[in-house]
Structure formats: structure tokens, C-alpha cells
Amino acid sequence: MKGVVVFLSAAAVLAGASLPVMGQEVRLRAASFIPPNQSFGIPFKRWADEVNKRGKGIMQIDVVGPEAVPTAEQPNAVKTGVIDLHSGPPTFYRGTLIEGEVMSLSEISIAEMKSNGSWEYLNKLHGDKMNVTLLTGFGDGVNFHIYTSRSAGNDKQKPFDGFVLRTAPIYKAFFESIGAKTVMIVPGEVFTALERNMVQGYGWPLWGVKDMGWLKHTKFRYDPGFFNVSVNIMMNLDRWKKLDARQQKFLAEMSTWMDQEWPKWRAEAAGLEEKIHKEAGIQVVNLGSDLRKRAHDAFWGELQTASPQHVAHLKKLVTK
């Protein structure tokens, strides 16, 4: 009888070893491309805070900004596992995955992308080329604008002839097509560049001009807006695979929560930003719908040249 008990106990141990074991609370390291208390750093921090609130005993996220992990290094840091999570725009890793820039031209929400197959397609590309899995994102519905310290010219084809504009890869070709000379400088150096007249303007979304400290040197904003802000929340693929089933399920649920909350946050912030611009005396100049069309046509052309097969397929999915 004693031998039977020993055998059954051993069998139980071996059976238990073959079952998935629910892990202890996991702590993830995350980096935001701009400080978590500024413009597009705020939604990510807000999401992480909600994860921490609901995830006690399951998951906690520690968020840092570019002061800890420089913005330009963050995509590679999440790719290699130096950090577990990254919140940032595709433009910072376009050298590895230019197809990610399609998200800046998307005419549908993240939730819609998840339902029509475009998110799955992009996630596969991110996994193959970036060693990450896309969890969610935000920024859709917030456009970029051109801001200047002096008025644009009257030439409809090249209204910014004679201007030097601070640019980013996403709109460099467009800015040059409308007459501007461009210079790539990090956001933290834009104030000094404006103050010294090294640049007479910059491209930036509707949000965050005040946060960045640029209101003093910003006199004009040009409408209509163009492109979409696109900030992806992604996780190192190897780290994702090490999460247990409960942790993966929880993170997926929190990603869906973000998809649902983002439109509310966007509406709240948009009204506040418009008020800030008005109170600062920024004049809004509408250059006509052709400005937006030229921006989008130029960028689609650039992306399709770089990756014809993938971009052609994605364009059908993300445009109306």
C-alpha cells in the first residue's frame, strides 16, 4: 500500500510539471519616445497606469522617457530586448520597416485595422523585421500641420519658398516639394533653432506645441492638416512569448481597452489644443485641400517605390 501511495504521489508531481504554471506578477520595462508627461507621451503613460491599476498580481509596467533611453535608440532597444515595451512612431524605425509608415496615411482607426486584416498583416511584418508584436497604438485622427514664425508666400505651388523648416523623415519630401529647405533636428533643439532664426518653422501635430515650449516663436499654423499621428505600442516578441496565458490575455484585453478609450481622449485633447493656439494668437491659414492631397500623394509614392508589394496591399486596406 505504501508503494502505491509513493507511486501516485510521484505521478501527481510529474503530471503537475506538465501543466502550464501561472507565473508571479511580471514587471515590464517600457520606454516612451517623448517624456511621459508631454503630448503623445501622456496617452501611453495613461495606458500603463491603467495596466498597473488593474494588473496587480499579474503585470506592472515601469515607464521611462528619452532621458533614460534616447528616442533614436528605442526601436532597436525593444528589438533586442533591452526594454520590453516601446511607445513611438514608425518613422523612427523606417530604416528597418518602412511599411510601418503606412499607418501615418491610414484613413481608418486602429480598431478598424484590427478587424479588416491590415493590423495582422503589419504585425507579421513587425515580427519578422523588428522582433516585436504590435499590441495597440494611438494618434489616428490627429493630423500634422506646418507652423511658422512668419507668413508664407503667395506662390500656390511653392508657398514656403525661402523658408527653412524643421522636418522629420515622414514629411521631408513633401516640405521640399512646396519650396522649403529642410533640416533634421531633434525636438529638444527646435526652440533654439527658432530663436536664432536657423529655422522659420516646423512640422508638428496639432498637439504639443505648448508642451514643447514653441508658442513664443509660432505665429502661423497652416491648414488643412495632413497625415495621421501614429504611435505604436509594441512588445519584444521573445518577452511576449515568455508571458503565461493569463498575462498575455490580460495584455490583449488592455490593448482593446486602449482602442476604445483613445477616441474619447482625442476629443478632449483636441478642444484644449485649439484653445491654446487661439489664446497664444496663432493665426490659422487655410491653404486649401490641395495641400493635403499633395502631401499624401507624395508619401504614398515614396512608400510604394520602397516596398511595392506590401504597400500596394496595405493601401487597399487602410484607405476609403
C-alpha positions in Angstrom: 0.0 0.0 0.0 2.9 2.3 0.9 4.4 1.7 -2.6 1.1 2.6 -4.3 0.9 5.9 -2.4 4.5 6.8 -3.3 3.8 5.9 -7.0 0.6 8.0 -7.0 2.4 11.0 -5.4 5.2 10.8 -7.9 2.7 10.6 -10.8 0.9 13.6 -9.5 4.1 15.6 -9.4 5.0 14.7 -12.9 1.5 15.5 -14.1 1.7 18.8 -12.4 5.0 19.6 -14.1 3.5 19.1 -17.5 0.7 21.7 -16.8 1.3 25.4 -17.5 2.2 27.2 -14.3 0.7 30.6 -13.7 3.6 32.9 -13.1 4.0 35.5 -10.5 3.5 39.2 -11.2 5.7 40.2 -14.1 7.4 43.6 -14.2 8.0 45.1 -17.7 10.4 47.9 -18.7 8.9 50.4 -21.1 10.2 53.5 -22.9 8.3 56.4 -24.5 9.7 58.3 -27.4 8.9 61.6 -25.7 8.6 62.3 -21.9 5.6 60.6 -20.4 4.2 64.0 -19.2 4.1 65.6 -22.6 1.6 65.4 -25.5 1.9 62.0 -27.1 3.8 60.6 -24.1 0.7 61.1 -21.9 -1.7 58.5 -23.6 1.0 55.8 -23.2 1.6 56.7 -19.5 -2.2 56.8 -19.0 -2.5 53.3 -20.5 0.4 52.0 -18.4 -1.1 53.4 -15.3 -4.4 51.6 -16.0 -2.4 48.4 -16.7 -0.8 48.8 -13.3 -4.1 49.6 -11.6 -5.9 46.5 -13.0 -2.9 44.2 -13.2 -1.9 43.9 -9.5 -0.6 40.3 -9.2 -0.4 39.9 -12.9 1.7 42.6 -14.5 3.2 46.0 -13.8 4.9 48.5 -16.2 7.7 50.9 -15.4 7.8 53.8 -17.9 10.8 56.0 -18.7 11.3 58.6 -21.4 14.2 59.6 -23.7 16.2 60.8 -20.7 16.8 57.1 -19.9 16.7 55.6 -23.4 17.4 58.1 -26.2 14.5 58.3 -28.7 16.6 57.2 -31.7 17.8 54.1 -29.8 14.4 52.9 -28.5 13.3 50.9 -31.6 16.5 48.8 -31.5 16.3 48.6 -27.7 12.9 46.9 -27.9 14.0 44.7 -30.9 16.9 43.3 -28.9 15.1 43.1 -25.6 17.0 45.8 -23.7 13.5 47.2 -23.0 10.3 45.1 -23.1 7.8 47.7 -24.4 8.2 50.8 -26.7 5.8 53.5 -27.5 6.8 55.5 -30.6 6.1 56.3 -34.2 7.1 54.1 -37.2 9.1 56.9 -38.6 11.9 56.2 -36.1 12.4 52.7 -37.4 11.6 53.2 -41.1 15.1 52.1 -42.0 14.2 48.6 -40.8 10.5 48.5 -41.6 9.4 51.3 -44.0 6.0 49.6 -44.4 5.1 50.8 -40.9 4.8 54.4 -42.3 1.5 53.3 -44.0 -0.1 53.8 -40.6 0.5 57.5 -40.9 -1.5 57.5 -44.1 -4.3 55.2 -42.8 -7.9 56.6 -43.1 -9.3 54.1 -40.5 -8.9 53.6 -36.8 -6.7 51.0 -35.0 -9.9 49.1 -34.1 -10.9 49.0 -37.8 -7.4 47.9 -38.8 -7.7 45.0 -36.3 -11.0 43.9 -37.9 -10.0 44.1 -41.6 -6.7 42.3 -41.6 -4.4 45.2 -42.0 -3.2 45.1 -38.4 -2.5 41.4 -38.6 -0.5 42.0 -41.9 1.6 44.8 -40.3 2.1 42.7 -37.1 3.6 39.9 -39.2 6.0 42.4 -40.8 6.9 43.8 -37.4 7.5 40.3 -36.0 9.7 39.3 -39.0 11.7 42.5 -39.2 11.6 44.1 -35.7 11.2 41.1 -33.4 8.2 42.7 -31.8 4.4 42.2 -31.6 2.1 45.1 -32.0 -0.2 45.5 -29.1 -2.1 48.7 -29.9 -1.5 52.3 -31.0 -2.9 55.8 -30.9 -2.8 59.1 -32.7 -5.2 58.3 -35.5 -7.4 61.3 -36.1 -4.7 63.8 -35.1 -3.1 65.5 -38.1 0.2 67.2 -38.7 0.5 70.9 -39.6 3.1 73.3 -40.7 3.9 76.1 -38.2 5.9 79.2 -38.9 7.3 82.3 -37.3 6.4 84.4 -40.4 3.7 84.4 -43.1 4.1 82.0 -46.1 4.3 83.4 -49.6 1.6 83.7 -52.3 3.0 81.1 -54.7 0.4 78.3 -54.6 2.9 75.7 -55.8 5.7 76.7 -53.5 4.3 78.8 -50.7 7.3 78.1 -48.4 10.0 79.1 -50.9 12.7 80.8 -48.9 11.8 79.0 -45.6 14.0 76.6 -43.7 11.7 74.2 -41.9 12.5 71.6 -39.2 11.4 68.3 -40.6 11.2 64.6 -39.9 11.6 61.7 -42.4 7.8 61.4 -42.7 7.3 64.8 -44.4 10.8 65.8 -45.7 9.9 65.1 -49.4 6.6 67.0 -49.1 8.2 70.1 -47.5 10.8 70.2 -50.2 8.0 69.9 -52.9 6.4 73.1 -51.5 9.6 75.1 -51.7 11.2 74.8 -48.3 14.7 73.8 -47.4 14.6 71.2 -44.6 16.8 70.4 -41.7 16.6 67.4 -39.4 16.9 68.4 -35.7 15.6 66.6 -32.6 12.6 68.3 -31.0 14.6 69.4 -28.0 16.7 71.7 -30.2 13.8 73.3 -32.1 13.3 76.2 -29.7 16.9 77.4 -30.0 16.7 77.0 -33.8 13.6 79.2 -33.9 15.1 81.8 -31.6 18.2 82.1 -33.7 16.2 82.1 -36.9 18.0 79.0 -38.1 14.6 77.7 -39.0 11.4 79.7 -39.7 9.0 76.9 -39.0 8.5 73.2 -38.3 6.1 70.3 -38.9 4.3 69.1 -35.8 0.9 67.6 -34.9 -2.0 69.7 -33.5 -1.0 68.6 -30.1 2.0 69.6 -28.0 3.3 73.0 -29.3 2.9 74.4 -25.8 4.4 71.4 -24.2 7.5 71.7 -26.4 7.8 75.4 -25.5 7.4 76.7 -29.0 4.5 79.0 -28.7 6.7 82.1 -28.3 8.1 81.8 -31.8 5.0 80.4 -33.5 2.8 82.9 -35.3 1.0 80.9 -38.0 -0.5 77.4 -38.4 -1.4 76.1 -41.8 -4.4 74.0 -42.5 -5.6 71.6 -43.7 -3.7 69.0 -41.6 -2.1 66.1 -43.3 -1.1 62.6 -42.4 -2.0 60.8 -39.2 -0.1 60.8 -36.0 0.8 57.1 -35.4 2.3 56.0 -32.2 2.6 52.2 -31.8 2.8 50.3 -28.5 4.9 47.2 -29.2 6.5 44.5 -27.2 9.6 42.5 -27.7 8.5 39.2 -29.3 10.7 37.0 -27.1 9.4 38.6 -24.0 5.8 38.2 -25.2 6.3 34.5 -25.7 7.6 34.2 -22.1 4.4 35.6 -20.6 2.0 32.9 -19.4 -1.5 32.6 -20.9 -3.1 34.8 -18.2 -0.6 37.6 -18.7 -1.0 37.5 -22.5 -4.8 37.6 -22.2 -4.6 40.5 -19.8 -2.3 42.5 -22.1 -4.6 41.8 -25.0 -7.6 43.0 -23.1 -5.8 46.2 -22.1 -4.9 46.8 -25.7 -8.5 46.6 -26.6 -9.3 49.0 -23.7 -6.9 51.5 -25.3 -8.6 51.1 -28.7 -11.9 52.0 -27.1 -10.6 54.9 -24.9 -8.5 56.7 -27.4 -11.3 58.5 -29.3 -12.5 60.0 -26.0 -9.0 61.2 -25.1 -8.5 62.6 -28.6 -11.7 64.6 -28.5 -10.8 66.1 -25.0 -7.3 67.0 -26.0 -8.2 68.4 -29.5 -10.5 71.0 -27.9 -7.9 72.0 -25.4 -5.2 72.4 -28.0 -7.3 74.5 -30.3 -8.0 76.8 -27.3 -4.2 77.0 -26.5 -3.4 78.0 -30.1 -6.2 80.7 -30.1 -5.1 82.2 -26.8 -1.5 82.3 -28.0 -2.5 84.3 -31.0 -1.5 81.8 -33.6 -3.2 82.7 -36.9 -4.7 79.7 -38.8 -4.3 80.0 -42.6 -6.1 77.5 -44.8 -4.1 76.8 -47.9 -6.8 74.6 -49.5 -7.4 70.9 -49.9 -4.7 70.6 -52.5 -2.1 70.9 -49.7 -3.2 67.7 -48.1 -3.5 65.9 -51.4 0.0 66.8 -52.4 1.3 65.6 -49.1 -0.4 62.2 -49.3 0.3 61.6 -53.0 4.0 62.3 -52.4 4.2 60.0 -49.4 2.3 57.1 -51.0 4.6 57.4 -54.0 7.7 57.2 -51.8 6.4 54.2 -49.9 5.2 52.3 -53.0 8.6 52.8 -54.6 10.4 51.4 -51.5 8.1 48.4 -51.0 5.7 48.0 -53.9 4.2 44.6 -52.9 3.4 45.3 -49.3 2.4 48.9 -49.6 0.1 48.3 -52.5 -1.8 45.6 -50.5 -1.9 47.8 -47.3 -3.1 50.8 -49.2 -6.2 48.9 -50.3 -6.9 48.0 -46.7 -6.4 51.4 -45.0 -7.8 53.9 -47.4 -11.5 54.5 -48.0 
